[in-house]
Amino acid sequence: MNQTPSEGLKRIIGTRALILGTINLTIGAGIFALPADVAGYLGTASWMAYVICVTLLMLMLLCFVSLGTKFTSTGGAYVYVEKAFGPYAGFLINSLYWFGYAVMADAAVTNLLVDSLSIFFPVLKTTVGRVTLMAVVFSFIGWTNVRGVKQGVRLVEINTIAKILPLVVLIVAGCFMINFDNYSWNGFPAVHQLGSVSLLLFFAFGGGAETALNASGEIRNPVRTIPIGLLVGAFLVFVIYLSIHLVAQGVLGPDLAIYKEAPLAKVAERALGPFGVSMLIAGAAISCFGLVSGDILASSRLLFAGARDGVLPKFLAAIHPKYATPYWSVIVYTVIGFILSVSGGFRELATMASTALLIIYLGIIFATIKLRNVSRETSFNIPGGITVPILALMATGWFLSNLKKEEVIPAILFLVASSIFYFVFQKFKKS
């Protein structure tokens, strides 16, 4: 299998790092409010939405695993679509992924990070305080990732463990406060309610595991590491999400849907007192920091991959002579993330994130179907053949049909703007 670092990068990311990276890139600050949103729709039947959601997600991840073990160069989804449909389609996926989805999410999450810490440090409510902290966060993460992928991976691993610990403490402490009457079954929910919540949960689960594959050129033994890393990581996220929800439901009962802003903080208050609330707030801040650090490591590789293939400016493909990292891609991605975070302009564009993710999924599904007969030695073959991508296509199409107009229009405009840039850039290169 392709194990040589032909791109000039080092294959450092092993199974443990990919599992933790998958968890880190999936679990964000949204988990601290998610149980109340789900309970508001489904009540005691909420667990069904989690099961449905993880089933659909696994269908999608099987497509990523299949392609990820066939094409192991840096770029993830971009590489797979480019191999299937050519440079133009690949460029659209690349742009939609790193700018339309990832960097916008980083900007939003960084603002949540500052908001969380401002509870402890009021100075962060001022413009100077906010901008200073954002500059420190992006500078530190960018510098760490320039110095080496090993350093970036270690930072992600530390962050992941740090973000999981408060959640584990909450789950364990909450178990002693559960009232089992709160699990009384009220019958099956309406189909449309189950569908709406599944869509909400799908975006809470999605965008994490597959993002880790953007750094495929730095994954060690990808044929073995990718299937285990992605599927085990996604399953552990499901276990954490469902456990948190069941504890919150068992402790708060019907009141869970009332605490929409911070249901887990209420659980922590009942189980651990004021310390629990402070622990959860700190955990939210750590969760935000961890997600941004993991995303800068993974998504900056999309700029490198695009430049490597000639669809983005060449300097972004430069490899640091000492650290063997795509340092210009890391720097540019980090700077753009910082600018969007402090400008606030990302808020309008961020509405298209859900649409961007589903369009990327569509590209992956069609690439899986087209490239299903491409074999790479011991690459992963999807059980059931074409059945899995067809089921994933049906689920993705249904999710797309449930999107709002204000989520779809920005994505369409972005694709048009990206197309113009692509053709102008290609003409400029030729001239």
N, C-alpha and C positions, 0 to 999 in steps of 0.2 A: 504493500500500500504506500501511498505518497507520504513518506515520513521526512523527507529531506526539506530543510528550511530554504527552499528555492527562492523565496521572496526576500530573504535576508533576515527573517524573523526567527525567534527561538520558540520551539515547541515546549512550553513550560506548563500549560494548563492541564492538570490531570483530572481524574474522576472526582476526587473530593472537591477540588476547586470548582469544577463545573456544576456539581450538585449544589454547593453553597452559592455559586454565582446565579444559578437558576432561582433559588429561594430568594436571594437578595434582590434580583431584578423584578420579581413578582410581588413580593410583600412590600407595599409602600404605606404611606400614611392613611390610605383609604380604609385599611382594615379596622382602624379605630372608630369608624362610623358605620361601616358596612352592616353589621348585625341588625341595627335599628332599621335601616332601609329595607332589608330583606324581610324582617318580621312585620313591617308595616303592610306588606303585600300578602304574606302567606301565613303569618302567625306560627302555630306549632308545626305546620307542614313545611317550614323553611328548609329543612334538611334535604328535601327532595330536589330543590333547585341546585344545591351544591353538587349532588350526585349527577344530575343531568349535565351540569356545566362541566364538570371534570371529565365526563364521558366524551362530550363534544371536543373538549380541549385535547384529549388524548388522540382523537382521530386526526386533529390538525398536527399534533406533534409527531405522529408517526410519519406524516408526509415530510416534515423537516428532518427527521432522523434518517429516512431513506435517502434524501438528497444530500444531507450533510455527510454521510459516509461514502457517497459517490464522488463528491467534489469537495475537497478538503482545503482549498485555498481560502485566504482571507476574504470576507465579504458576505457570508451567510446568504440571506434571501436574495440579495442583489446578484450574487454569482449564479444561483440556481436559475433565476429568471433569465439572466443574460445567456446562459448556456442553452436554454430552451427556445428563447424568442429573439435573441440578438441584442446589440448594444443599446438601441433606443429604449426598448422595454426595460432592460436592466437599469438604465439611467433613471427612468421614471420611478422604479421601485427604490433605487438608491436614494434619490432626492426625497421621496415621500417618507422613507424610513427615517433617515437621519435628521432631516429638517422638519418635515410635516408631522412627525410623531415624536422622535426621541428627544431632540433638543428642546422642543416645546414643553414636553413633560418635565424635563430637567429644570426649566425655568419656573414652572408652576410649583414643583416640589421644593425648589430652593426657597421660594417665597413662603411655603408652609413651614420650612425649617426655621426661618427667621421669626415667623409668627409664633411658633412653639417656644423658642428660646426667649422671646420678648416677655413671656410671662415671668421668667426668672430675672431677666435683665431689661428693665424698662427703657434703657438707652437705645435698644434696638427698635423701638417704635419711631425713632427719629430717622430722617432720610440719611443723614451721615452715618448713623449707626448701622442701618440696614445695608447700605452700599459697602461699607467697610467690611462687614461680616461676609457678604457675598463675594467680595474680592478675595478675602482670605480663604474661603472655602474653595473657590474655583482655582486659585493659585496653588494651594496645597495639593489638591487632587491632580491638577495638571502636572505639577512638578513631580509628584510621585510616579505618575504613569510615564513621563518622559524618561525617568531614571531607570526604568526597566519593567518588563511585564511581570517579573517575579514580585517586585515591590507593589505593583498595582493589584496583583492577585492576593497578596498577603493583606493588603488594606481591605479588600472586599471580604476576605474570610473573617477578619477581625470584626468588621462592621456587621456581617451576617449573624455571627454568634451574639454580638452585643444587642442586635435588634430582636433576636429570638428570645433571649433570656427573660426580659420583662413579660413577654407573652406567655412563656412557660410558667413563670411565677404566678401570673394571673390565673392561668388555667388550674394549676394545682391548688392555690388558695381558694379559688371560686368553687371548687368541687365540694368543699366543706360547708358551703352556704346554699347549696342547691336544694330547692323544693321540688320534689319529683312530680308533684301535682301540676307543675307548669309544663309538663310534657304531654298532658292529656291530649289525645288525638281527636281532632274535630272534623275528620273526613278529608277527602281529596279536594284540593283547590281547583278553581276554574282554570281551564287551559290557557286563556289569555293572560291571567295573572301569573301563572307559572312561566309563560313565555317572556313576559316583561322582566321578571326577576332573573331569569336565566340570562337574558341579554345584559343586565346590570352586572351580574356575577362574571359573565364571560370576559368583560373588559377588566374586571378585578384580577382575573386569572391570566388573561392574555398579555402579550407584549413583554413577557419576562424571559421564559425559557428560550424562545427563538432568538432573542436579542443576544444571548450568550454566544450564539453561533457566528456572529459577526467577526469574532476573533478566531475563526476556525484554523487559520494559518499558524496559530500559536497553541493549538490543542494537541497534546501528546497522544499518540495511538488513537486517532479519531474513530476508527471502526469499532473499537471497544468503548472508548470514553463517551462518545456522543449518545449512543442509546441509553447507557446507564445513567449518565449525568442528567440528561433532559427528562427522562421518564421517571426516575427516582426522585429528582428534584421537584417535578410537578406534583407527584403523588404526596410528597411530604408537605407541600404547600396546601394541598387539599385537606390533609389531616389537621394541619394547624388551623386553617380557616374554619373547618367544621367543628373542631374542638372549642374554639373561641366562641362560635355562635351558640353551641349547645350549653356552654357554661353561662353565657350572658342570658340565654333564655331560661335556664334553670334558676338563676339568681333573681332576675328582674321580672320574669313571667310576662303578663300582658303589658306591663309598663315599659318593656323593652322598646317598643315602637315609639314611645313618647320621647325618649332621650336621643333624638336624632343627631344632635351635635357631637355628643361624646358618650355613647352607651358604655364603652369599656371603662371609662373613667368612673362612671357610677358603680359598675361592678367592683372596681378596685377600691372605691371608697367604702363599700359595704364589707368587703373582704379584708382590707388591709388598713383602712382609715386614711388620714391625710397623706401618709407616706405612699400609699398605693396610687393616689392621684398624681403626686409628683413623679412617681416612677413611670406612670403611663405617659405623662407629658414629655419626660426625658426620652422615653422609648420612641415616641413619635418623632422627636428631633433626630435621634440616632437612625431611625428607619429612613428618614428623608435623606440624611447624609450618605447612608449606605447605598441607597438607590442611585443617587447622583454619581457617586464614586464608581459603582459598577457600570453605569451607563457610559461614562466617559471612557472607561477601559474598552468597552465593547463597540459602542457606536462610532467612536472616532475612527475605527478601522474601515468604516464604509467610505470615508473620504480617501483613505489610503488606497482602497481597492478600486475606486472610481478613477483615481489618478493613475494607478498602475495600468489600467486598461484604456487610458486615453480619453475618458469622458469628463474628466475634471482636470484642472491645472496640474502640470507635471510635478511641481515642487511639493505637492501634498504626498507624493509617493516616496519622498526622501527617507532613508533609514539612518538613524543616528550611528555614527561610526564606532562609538564606544558602548552605548547601551542597547543597540540593535532594536530600537523602537521606532515606529513611524511618527517621529517627534513633531513634524510640522502639522500633521493631521490632528494630533492630540492638542497642540497649541491653538490651532484655528477653531476646532470644535469647542474647546474650553472658552475661548474669547467670545465666540458667538453665544454660548450659553450664558455667560456673564452679562453680556449686553442685553439679551432678551429678559433676563431676570430683573435687572435694574430699570429697564425701560417701561415694563408693564404692557408693552405692545403685544406680547405673546398671548394675552388673554383672548383677543378676538380670533387669532389663528388657532389657538388650542382647541377650539370647538370642533375642529375637523379631525382630531386625534382618533376618535373611534372609527370614522370613515376610512382614514389612512390605514389603520391596522387591518380592517376587513379587506381593503383593496390589495394589500400585501398578501393576505391569506389567499385571496383569489388567484393571484399570480403564482403562489407556491403550489396550489392545488393543480392548476393547469400544467405547471412545469412537471409536477410529479406524474401526471398522466402521460405527458409527451415523452418524458425521459424514463419511463418505467422499464423499458427494455435495455437501457444502458447498464452494463454490469462493470463493476470495479472490484475484481477479485472477491474479497469476503464482505462486500458492502451489505448493509441491512436491507432485507426484503420484507415489505409490508405483508403481514398475514392477510389472506383474503384477496390479494391482488388489487384490482382496480376498485373493489367494493369500498374500501376505506376512503380513498379520495373522492369517490362519488358521494358518499354519505357526508363527508366534510364539506363538499360543494353545496349540497342541499342545506346544511346547517348555516353556512356562511351566507348563502343567498337569502335565507329567511331572516337572518340578522340584519342584512342590508335593507331589506324591505321594511324593517321597523325603525330605521333611522329617521331623524327629523330633517326638514329641509335646510335648516341653519347649520346642520352638521355636514350635509352633502355638498352644498354650493361652494364653500371655501375650498374643499378638496378638489373639486372640478377646476376652479380658477387656478389653484396651485399647479395642477397637472398641465394646464394650458401654458402658464408662465414657465414651467420647467421645460416644456417642449420647445418654446421659443428660445430659451437659453441653450438648449442642446444643439439645435440646428445652427444658431448663430456661432456658438463655440466651435462646432465642427467646420464651419465655413472659414472662421478665423484661423484655425489650425492649418487648413489647406493653403490659405493665402500667405 
